[in-house]
Amino acid sequence: MYSFSRKGTEVKAIHLWLVFFSTMFFSPVIGQTMFWRAGVGNYLFTTVLILLFIFPYYQWFQGRSFKKICYILPALSLIAGWSSENTSGGGILIVLLFMFTGFFLKKLPFNVWQFINLFSYLVGYLFLILAPGNSLRTASQMPTWWLKLSIFSHFKFGFVLVTKSLYHHYLLLIIVLSVLSVLSVYVIYKYGVKEFILPAIWLIGGFSTIYALSLAPIGQDGGRSFFGSTIFLIIVLLNLLFIILSQLNWKTRRIPAVAILIFSLLLAVGGLYKVGRGAVDTPYFN
């Protein structure tokens, strides 16, 4: 649903193919996040909850009615906020960006349910980050010299580690995002910059969620803790890709069509390879 930013987009088999294999190929350590029992609970399931929390705000931003069910979502919002330190924080940022751009750019009126669910989510997030177990775990895992550093020193040290992880483990994803962004310039020229508000929101949320790990004591190695933020970036990738696909005339523009076909086949091969590796890793973690 999040991948199709344009209203009235006809979902075809190629779209579902790209969504599935993009997720399999670009998601980090899928054996530990999608197949491992503890990983599913800590990463996959919590990311799904956060995406469900974002969904009504996304619908509101798109001008769709979503009032009837929104008043029963505070319980879900509480659990979603109380799930993952960096991904839950990214969810707050994305929702605030939806509300800000929807109100000021689209002139959409706010609704009571938006503030009720956001408050419930923030309460859950505060329960998460203020839990006494966090400081106990940090004290047991980190050396004494690290505990004596200032917050700025922690951020500076973690920022370098996160950037190195992005370069070593996610360079291909960043390159693909960059290429699609360049190719999308034509669509901006034809339809205006508003076409890219949604991808921009997910992009800001994705990278902010990643670099929030700069303040964490551990987790900057590009592994499981990058899962939620990578899902946000995959949504950006698919948004840009489907915007470009919607402009292709498959009968007259064969070169772009062949390029998309080759890209989808490479994604499938890479995705199946990642699934195989994850299946091999899973028994060791279980």
C-alpha distance (Angstrom), angle and dihedral (degrees) to the residues before:
residue distance angle dihedral
M1 . . .
Y2 3.82 . .
S3 3.80 90.7 .
F4 3.79 94.0 66.3
S5 3.78 105.9 69.7
R6 3.79 96.1 166.9
K7 3.79 121.2 79.8
G8 3.77 116.2 -116.6
T9 3.81 94.7 20.6
E10 3.78 108.9 163.4
V11 3.79 108.4 -131.4
K12 3.79 110.6 -136.1
A13 3.80 133.4 -178.5
I14 3.82 90.2 -99.4
H15 3.81 89.5 58.3
L16 3.81 93.4 53.4
W17 3.82 89.9 44.3
L18 3.80 91.2 54.1
V19 3.81 93.9 45.3
F20 3.80 93.7 51.6
F21 3.79 99.2 43.2
S22 3.81 94.5 40.2
T23 3.79 88.3 56.3
M24 3.81 92.5 47.2
F25 3.80 94.6 45.4
F26 3.81 102.5 42.3
S27 3.82 100.9 33.9
P28 3.81 112.4 101.7
V29 3.82 121.8 -110.8
I30 3.80 95.1 -18.3
G31 3.79 91.2 -174.5
Q32 3.82 88.1 64.7
T33 3.82 97.4 38.5
M34 3.82 105.2 34.7
F35 3.82 106.5 23.5
W36 3.82 105.3 28.6
R37 3.82 110.2 87.8
A38 3.81 95.9 -135.6
G39 3.81 91.0 41.3
V40 3.79 92.3 53.6
G41 3.80 89.9 53.3
N42 3.79 95.6 44.6
Y43 3.82 101.3 38.8
L44 3.81 117.5 8.3
F45 3.81 98.1 40.9
T46 3.81 94.4 41.7
T47 3.82 91.5 49.5
V48 3.81 89.5 51.6
L49 3.82 89.7 52.1
I50 3.81 91.3 50.3
L51 3.81 91.0 49.2
L52 3.82 89.3 50.3
F53 3.81 89.1 51.9
I54 3.83 90.0 52.1
F55 3.82 93.7 46.2
P56 3.84 100.7 82.4
Y57 3.81 90.5 48.5
Y58 3.79 88.7 49.9
Q59 3.81 90.0 50.7
W60 3.80 90.9 48.3
F61 3.81 90.2 50.2
Q62 3.80 89.3 52.4
G63 3.79 90.6 52.8
R64 3.79 95.2 -110.2
S65 3.80 123.4 138.8
F66 3.79 113.5 -111.2
K67 3.79 104.5 156.5
K68 3.80 106.7 116.2
I69 3.79 97.7 63.6
C70 3.80 98.4 33.1
Y71 3.78 94.4 81.5
I72 3.81 92.4 61.1
L73 3.82 93.1 51.6
P74 3.85 102.2 82.8
A75 3.83 91.5 90.5
L76 3.81 90.4 51.7
S77 3.80 90.1 45.6
L78 3.80 91.2 52.9
I79 3.81 91.8 53.3
A80 3.82 92.6 43.1
G81 3.79 91.6 53.4
W82 3.80 89.9 46.6
S83 3.80 94.3 57.3
S84 3.82 119.3 73.0
E85 3.80 127.7 12.8
N86 3.79 99.8 -142.9
T87 3.83 100.7 25.6
S88 3.82 92.7 47.3
G89 3.80 88.1 51.2
G90 3.79 89.5 50.8
G91 3.80 89.3 51.5
I92 3.81 90.4 56.3
L93 3.80 91.3 50.3
I94 3.82 93.7 48.6
V95 3.81 92.4 49.0
L96 3.82 92.0 48.4
L97 3.82 89.8 49.9
F98 3.82 90.2 50.7
M99 3.80 90.6 50.2
F100 3.81 94.0 44.9
T101 3.81 97.0 47.4
G102 3.80 93.0 39.0
F103 3.81 92.4 53.3
F104 3.81 99.7 40.3
L105 3.82 102.2 31.8
K106 3.81 102.8 29.8
K107 3.83 96.7 28.7
L108 3.81 91.2 -131.2
P109 3.83 114.9 165.3
F110 3.79 118.8 -120.8
N111 3.82 120.1 -115.1
V112 3.80 129.6 -146.3
W113 3.81 93.1 -120.1
Q114 3.82 90.4 62.4
F115 3.80 92.4 62.7
I116 3.82 94.3 39.8
N117 3.81 92.8 54.1
L118 3.80 93.3 41.4
F119 3.82 91.1 51.6
S120 3.81 91.2 48.8
Y121 3.80 90.3 48.8
L122 3.82 91.7 49.7
V123 3.82 90.7 50.8
G124 3.80 90.0 53.9
Y125 3.80 90.6 46.9
L126 3.80 91.5 51.9
F127 3.81 89.9 50.7
L128 3.80 87.4 53.5
I129 3.79 101.4 47.7
L130 3.83 95.3 38.3
A131 3.80 94.8 49.7
P132 3.84 109.0 128.4
G133 3.79 90.5 -136.1
N134 3.82 89.8 70.2
S135 3.81 94.2 64.7
L136 3.80 91.6 42.9
R137 3.78 91.4 52.1
T138 3.80 92.1 46.7
A139 3.81 91.8 50.1
S140 3.80 91.2 50.5
Q141 3.80 96.0 47.0
M142 3.79 105.3 37.7
P143 3.84 129.0 69.0
T144 3.79 120.9 -110.0
W145 3.81 93.7 -110.1
W146 3.83 91.1 57.7
L147 3.81 92.2 52.3
K148 3.81 89.9 55.5
L149 3.81 94.5 55.8
S150 3.80 122.1 101.3
I151 3.81 122.9 -109.8
F152 3.81 89.5 -106.4
S153 3.82 90.7 53.8
H154 3.80 90.1 48.9
F155 3.81 90.3 51.2
K156 3.82 93.7 46.4
F157 3.80 92.3 48.6
G158 3.82 93.1 44.8
F159 3.82 93.2 44.5
V160 3.80 90.5 60.1
L161 3.82 91.7 48.5
V162 3.82 92.9 48.4
T163 3.81 91.6 49.1
K164 3.81 91.0 50.7
S165 3.80 90.4 50.0
L166 3.80 91.0 51.1
Y167 3.79 90.2 51.2
H168 3.79 95.9 47.0
H169 3.82 100.6 37.9
Y170 3.81 108.3 21.2
L171 3.80 104.9 32.6
L172 3.81 92.3 111.5
L173 3.81 91.9 52.7
I174 3.81 90.7 49.5
I175 3.82 91.2 48.1
V176 3.82 92.0 50.5
L177 3.82 90.5 48.2
S178 3.81 90.1 49.8
V179 3.82 93.2 49.0
L180 3.81 92.5 48.4
S181 3.81 90.1 48.1
V182 3.81 90.4 54.6
L183 3.80 91.8 46.9
S184 3.80 89.4 50.1
V185 3.80 92.6 62.0
Y186 3.81 88.0 88.9
V187 3.80 91.0 57.0
I188 3.81 90.0 49.0
Y189 3.80 88.8 52.6
K190 3.81 91.8 49.3
Y191 3.81 102.6 39.0
G192 3.81 105.4 18.6
V193 3.77 133.9 -110.5
K194 3.82 93.4 -72.1
E195 3.80 87.4 79.5
F196 3.80 87.7 71.7
I197 3.79 102.4 45.7
L198 3.81 91.7 99.2
P199 3.84 96.1 48.8
A200 3.80 88.9 46.1
I201 3.82 91.7 53.6
W202 3.80 92.6 50.5
L203 3.82 90.4 44.7
I204 3.80 92.8 53.3
G205 3.80 90.2 45.6
G206 3.80 92.8 48.2
F207 3.79 98.0 50.9
S208 3.81 92.7 39.3
T209 3.81 89.2 53.6
I210 3.79 90.4 50.7
Y211 3.79 96.1 47.4
A212 3.81 91.7 45.3
L213 3.81 83.1 75.7
S214 3.81 86.9 70.6
L215 3.80 86.8 82.6
A216 3.80 94.4 47.2
P217 3.81 120.3 99.1
I218 3.82 91.4 -131.8
G219 3.80 138.7 2.4
Q220 3.81 101.9 78.1
D221 3.80 92.9 116.0
G222 3.81 95.7 95.8
G223 3.80 95.2 -109.0
R224 3.79 133.4 110.9
S225 3.80 95.8 -25.4
F226 3.83 89.2 63.3
F227 3.82 92.6 58.8
G228 3.82 100.9 96.0
S229 3.80 94.2 42.3
T230 3.80 91.0 48.4
I231 3.81 89.9 53.3
F232 3.83 88.1 55.0
L233 3.83 89.9 52.0
I234 3.81 91.7 47.2
I235 3.82 87.5 55.4
V236 3.83 87.6 54.2
L237 3.81 90.8 49.8
L238 3.80 92.7 50.2
N239 3.81 92.8 44.7
L240 3.79 91.1 54.8
L241 3.79 92.8 42.4
F242 3.80 94.2 51.2
I243 3.81 91.9 45.8
I244 3.81 87.8 56.0
L245 3.82 92.1 43.5
S246 3.79 90.8 52.8
Q247 3.82 89.3 60.0
L248 3.80 96.3 49.8
N249 3.76 120.2 105.9
W250 3.79 98.5 -151.9
K251 3.81 93.5 -161.8
T252 3.79 99.1 51.1
R253 3.83 102.7 27.2
R254 3.74 102.6 55.7
I255 3.81 98.1 156.6
P256 3.84 94.5 61.8
A257 3.80 89.8 42.4
V258 3.82 91.5 52.6
A259 3.81 90.0 46.8
I260 3.82 90.7 54.1
L261 3.80 90.3 47.4
I262 3.81 92.3 51.5
F263 3.81 90.4 46.0
S264 3.81 91.4 51.7
L265 3.81 92.3 48.9
L266 3.81 91.7 49.4
L267 3.80 88.8 49.6
A268 3.79 90.2 51.9
V269 3.80 93.2 50.4
G270 3.79 92.2 46.0
G271 3.80 92.1 44.3
L272 3.80 92.9 51.7
Y273 3.81 89.4 48.6
K274 3.82 91.0 52.2
V275 3.81 90.9 47.7
G276 3.81 89.6 52.0
R277 3.80 92.3 50.1
G278 3.79 90.6 47.1
A279 3.79 91.4 50.7
V280 3.82 89.4 53.2
D281 3.83 92.8 48.7
T282 3.80 95.9 46.3
P283 3.85 100.5 74.0
Y284 3.80 90.2 54.9
F285 3.80 92.3 53.6
N286 3.81 94.3 41.9
